Amino acid sequence: MSCGHDILGAGAPGSPRKSSWPSPQSIVCGLDFGSRYVKLVYARGQGGWGRRKMDSIVFYRDYLVRVKGEVRIDWGRMGLPPPEALVATGYGKNLLKAYFPTITEIRAHFLGARCVTGLDHFILLEMGGQDTKVLYIRAGLVFDFLTNDRCAAGTGRYLENMARFLKMPLTEFAGYWQDPVEISQTCAIFGETELVGYLLEGVEPARIAAGVNASVARRALAMVARYRCPALVFVGGVAKNRAVVKLLGDQGDFQVRVPPYPQFNGALGCALEAGRVLARETP
């Protein structure tokens, strides 16, 4: 399953170019079982890729069935043909690895990001619903990586909670980065107290939202600071936050690149791995 090179194009940092993923060679599927959503990338029968995102609880409740003691996916109910090969990753992979082939999130995101960028040397930042991962790719291989899965601050769930606390749509919240207040509280649980203090002082909610976005960007920058590289590829749900993307680009010494579908990067990597597995098994 081949991949094109640098399909992001040479546009402004963080602005994806409209482009399709490389054409699949087989009917394969990749699943990323996230803490908030299950993401699927699957090859359409008529060619090209399809994408689907579902609430994790809805997926577990409505689309997983038990047949003779085994957990299977009800493809008919999903309106999809059963794939020839399937690979999964993500938050729920340990619960399902007895039933589905799995790969690590590190490998899944590496495969997806390298495919859509064609780059051999870059920093990969993945910020999802509950954790943050940083991979350093050199000579087309994962040279080093680190993760932060001990604190929810700086994750997608944290941003959702702060936007909800401010009674602000997440899309609006993600557009504020100017004149941010200083958010010193690094705990997702106690951070709300700091926001209340600013509201009591009469600070505009836009500045508070900007402060939260800036604190998330600052945490990410602290993680990527150990690597020196001119390109940072940003994936995961938080990559859709325009403010965090801009702040990373303004404050980092690299160009920020956001693939066309950053939330599906891990699922794409799984689909690519499924294609590799199928190719090895086909005589």
C-alpha positions as CSV (number, residue, x, y, z in Angstrom):
1,M,0.0,0.0,0.0
2,S,1.9,3.0,-1.3
3,C,1.8,6.5,0.0
4,G,2.4,9.8,-1.7
5,H,4.9,12.4,-0.6
6,D,4.2,15.6,1.2
7,I,0.5,15.8,0.4
8,L,0.2,18.6,2.8
9,G,1.6,20.9,0.2
10,A,3.6,24.1,0.9
11,G,0.8,26.2,2.3
12,A,0.9,28.3,5.5
13,P,2.0,26.5,8.6
14,G,-0.8,24.5,10.1
15,S,-3.1,24.8,7.1
16,P,-3.8,21.5,5.4
17,R,-4.0,21.3,1.7
18,K,-7.1,19.6,0.3
19,S,-5.9,16.2,-0.8
20,S,-6.9,12.5,-0.6
21,W,-5.1,9.8,1.1
22,P,-3.2,7.3,-1.1
23,S,-5.5,4.8,-2.8
24,P,-5.9,1.5,-0.9
25,Q,-4.9,-1.7,-2.6
26,S,-7.2,-4.0,-0.5
27,I,-10.3,-3.9,1.6
28,V,-8.8,-3.2,5.0
29,C,-9.8,-1.4,8.1
30,G,-8.0,0.4,10.9
31,L,-9.6,1.2,14.3
32,D,-8.3,3.7,16.9
33,F,-10.2,3.0,20.2
34,G,-9.8,6.4,21.8
35,S,-11.0,7.4,25.3
36,R,-13.7,9.6,23.8
37,Y,-14.2,8.4,20.3
38,V,-13.6,5.3,18.2
39,K,-12.2,6.3,14.8
40,L,-12.4,4.0,11.8
41,V,-10.5,4.3,8.5
42,Y,-11.7,1.7,5.9
43,A,-11.2,1.1,2.2
44,R,-14.3,1.6,0.2
45,G,-15.3,-1.1,-2.3
46,Q,-15.3,1.4,-5.1
47,G,-11.9,2.7,-4.2
48,G,-10.6,5.4,-1.9
49,W,-10.9,5.7,1.9
50,G,-13.8,6.2,4.2
51,R,-13.7,7.6,7.7
52,R,-16.1,7.3,10.6
53,K,-16.0,8.6,14.2
54,M,-18.3,7.4,16.9
55,D,-18.7,7.9,20.6
56,S,-16.7,5.1,22.3
57,I,-19.6,4.0,24.5
58,V,-22.0,3.9,21.6
59,F,-19.6,1.8,19.6
60,Y,-19.0,-0.7,22.5
61,R,-22.7,-0.9,23.2
62,D,-24.2,-1.0,19.7
63,Y,-21.6,-2.4,17.3
64,L,-19.6,-5.0,19.3
65,V,-21.4,-8.4,19.6
66,R,-20.4,-11.7,21.2
67,V,-20.5,-14.8,19.0
68,K,-19.6,-18.1,20.7
69,G,-17.6,-16.3,23.3
70,E,-15.7,-14.1,20.9
71,V,-16.2,-10.3,20.4
72,R,-16.8,-9.3,16.9
73,I,-17.9,-6.1,15.0
74,D,-21.4,-6.1,13.6
75,W,-20.3,-4.8,10.1
76,G,-23.8,-5.2,8.7
77,R,-25.2,-2.8,11.3
78,M,-22.5,-0.3,10.6
79,G,-23.3,-0.6,6.9
80,L,-19.8,-1.7,5.9
81,P,-18.5,-4.9,4.3
82,P,-16.3,-7.1,6.5
83,P,-12.7,-6.2,5.8
84,E,-10.1,-8.7,4.5
85,A,-7.8,-7.5,7.3
86,L,-8.2,-5.4,10.4
87,V,-5.7,-3.8,12.9
88,A,-6.6,-1.8,16.0
89,T,-4.9,0.5,18.4
90,G,-5.7,3.1,21.1
91,Y,-7.0,3.4,24.6
92,G,-9.2,0.2,24.4
93,K,-6.8,-2.1,22.5
94,N,-5.7,-3.9,25.7
95,L,-9.3,-4.9,26.3
96,L,-9.8,-6.1,22.8
97,K,-6.4,-7.5,21.8
98,A,-7.6,-11.1,22.5
99,Y,-10.1,-10.6,19.6
100,F,-8.4,-8.2,17.1
101,P,-4.8,-7.8,15.9
102,T,-3.3,-4.7,17.5
103,I,-0.3,-2.5,17.2
104,T,1.0,0.2,19.6
105,E,-0.2,3.7,19.3
106,I,3.4,4.7,18.7
107,R,3.6,2.6,15.5
108,A,0.1,3.5,14.4
109,H,0.7,7.3,14.5
110,F,4.2,6.9,13.0
111,L,2.8,5.0,10.0
112,G,-0.1,7.4,9.5
113,A,2.0,10.6,9.8
114,R,4.9,9.3,7.6
115,C,2.4,8.3,5.0
116,V,0.6,11.6,4.7
117,T,3.7,13.7,4.9
118,G,6.3,11.6,3.1
119,L,8.8,13.1,5.6
120,D,11.8,11.1,7.0
121,H,12.8,13.6,9.6
122,F,10.2,15.3,11.9
123,I,8.7,15.6,15.4
124,L,5.3,14.0,15.7
125,L,3.0,15.5,18.3
126,E,-0.2,13.6,19.1
127,M,-2.6,15.1,21.5
128,G,-5.7,13.1,22.1
129,G,-8.5,13.0,24.6
130,Q,-6.5,11.7,27.6
131,D,-2.8,11.9,26.8
132,T,0.0,13.4,24.8
133,K,2.7,11.6,22.8
134,V,5.8,13.0,21.1
135,L,7.8,10.9,18.6
136,Y,11.1,11.9,17.1
137,I,11.4,10.5,13.6
138,R,14.9,10.4,12.0
139,A,15.9,8.6,8.8
140,G,12.4,7.3,8.5
141,L,12.4,5.5,11.9
142,V,11.1,6.2,15.4
143,F,14.3,7.3,17.1
144,D,12.8,8.3,20.4
145,F,9.4,9.0,22.0
146,L,7.9,10.1,25.3
147,T,4.3,10.2,26.6
148,N,2.4,12.1,29.2
149,D,-0.6,10.0,30.4
150,R,-0.5,10.8,34.1
151,C,-2.4,14.1,34.0
152,A,-5.4,15.2,32.0
153,A,-4.3,18.8,31.8
154,G,-3.2,19.6,28.3
155,T,-5.4,17.0,26.6
156,G,-8.6,17.2,24.5
157,R,-10.7,16.3,27.5
158,Y,-9.2,19.2,29.5
159,L,-10.0,21.6,26.7
160,E,-13.5,20.3,26.4
161,N,-14.1,20.7,30.1
162,M,-12.7,24.3,30.2
163,A,-14.9,25.3,27.2
164,R,-17.9,23.8,28.9
165,F,-17.1,25.6,32.1
166,L,-17.0,28.9,30.2
167,K,-20.3,28.1,28.5
168,M,-18.5,28.4,25.1
169,P,-18.7,26.2,22.0
170,L,-15.5,24.3,21.5
171,T,-15.1,25.7,18.0
172,E,-15.3,29.3,19.4
173,F,-13.0,28.4,22.3
174,A,-10.4,27.1,19.9
175,G,-10.2,30.4,18.1
176,Y,-8.8,32.5,21.0
177,W,-5.1,33.1,21.5
178,Q,-4.7,36.8,21.7
179,D,-3.9,38.6,25.0
180,P,-4.1,35.4,27.1
181,V,-4.2,35.4,30.9
182,E,-1.6,33.4,32.8
183,I,-2.9,30.0,33.8
184,S,-0.5,28.7,36.5
185,Q,-2.6,25.8,37.7
186,T,-1.4,22.7,35.9
187,C,-4.1,20.4,37.3
188,A,-7.2,19.7,35.2
189,I,-9.3,19.3,38.4
190,F,-8.3,22.4,40.2
191,G,-7.8,24.6,37.1
192,E,-11.5,25.6,37.3
193,T,-10.8,27.5,40.5
194,E,-8.3,29.7,38.7
195,L,-10.8,30.4,36.0
196,V,-13.4,31.4,38.6
197,G,-10.9,33.9,40.0
198,Y,-10.4,35.6,36.6
199,L,-14.2,35.7,36.1
200,L,-14.6,37.4,39.5
201,E,-12.0,40.0,38.4
202,G,-14.1,40.8,35.3
203,V,-11.7,39.3,32.8
204,E,-13.2,38.6,29.4
205,P,-13.9,35.0,28.8
206,A,-12.0,35.2,25.4
207,R,-8.8,36.1,27.3
208,I,-9.4,33.2,29.7
209,A,-9.9,30.8,26.8
210,A,-6.7,32.1,25.3
211,G,-4.9,31.5,28.5
212,V,-6.1,27.9,28.6
213,N,-5.0,27.3,25.0
214,A,-1.7,28.9,25.7
215,S,-1.2,26.7,28.7
216,V,-1.8,23.6,26.6
217,A,0.6,24.8,23.9
218,R,3.2,25.5,26.6
219,R,3.0,22.0,28.0
220,A,3.4,20.6,24.5
221,L,6.4,22.8,23.8
222,A,8.0,21.6,27.0
223,M,7.7,18.0,25.7
224,V,9.1,18.6,22.2
225,A,11.9,20.9,23.4
226,R,14.3,18.0,23.8
227,Y,14.4,17.5,20.0
228,R,15.8,19.8,17.3
229,C,14.0,19.5,14.0
230,P,12.6,22.0,11.4
231,A,9.2,20.2,11.1
232,L,6.5,19.3,13.6
233,V,3.6,17.2,12.5
234,F,0.6,17.7,14.8
235,V,-2.1,15.1,14.9
236,G,-4.9,14.0,17.3
237,G,-8.1,15.8,18.2
238,V,-6.3,18.8,19.7
239,A,-4.7,19.5,16.3
240,K,-8.1,20.9,15.3
241,N,-7.7,23.6,17.9
242,R,-6.6,26.6,15.8
243,A,-5.3,28.5,18.7
244,V,-3.0,25.8,19.9
245,V,-1.7,25.3,16.3
246,K,-0.9,29.0,16.0
247,L,0.8,29.2,19.4
248,L,3.0,26.2,18.7
249,G,4.0,27.8,15.4
250,D,4.7,31.2,16.9
251,Q,6.7,30.0,19.9
252,G,8.4,26.9,18.5
253,D,11.5,26.9,16.2
254,F,9.8,24.6,13.6
255,Q,7.1,24.7,11.0
256,V,3.8,23.1,12.2
257,R,2.1,20.8,9.8
258,V,-1.4,19.5,10.4
259,P,-2.5,16.6,8.1
260,P,-6.0,16.8,6.4
261,Y,-7.6,14.5,9.0
262,P,-5.5,14.7,12.1
263,Q,-8.0,12.9,14.3
264,F,-7.8,9.8,12.1
265,N,-4.1,9.5,11.9
266,G,-3.8,6.5,14.2
267,A,-6.7,4.7,12.5
268,L,-5.0,5.4,9.1
269,G,-1.8,3.9,10.5
270,C,-3.7,0.8,11.5
271,A,-5.3,0.5,8.1
272,L,-1.9,0.7,6.4
273,E,-0.5,-2.0,8.8
274,A,-3.6,-4.2,7.9
275,G,-2.6,-3.8,4.3
276,R,0.9,-4.9,5.0
277,V,-0.3,-7.9,6.9
278,L,-2.7,-8.9,4.1
279,A,0.1,-8.5,1.5
280,R,2.3,-10.9,3.5
281,E,-0.4,-13.4,3.9
282,T,-1.6,-13.4,0.2
283,P,0.3,-16.0,-1.8
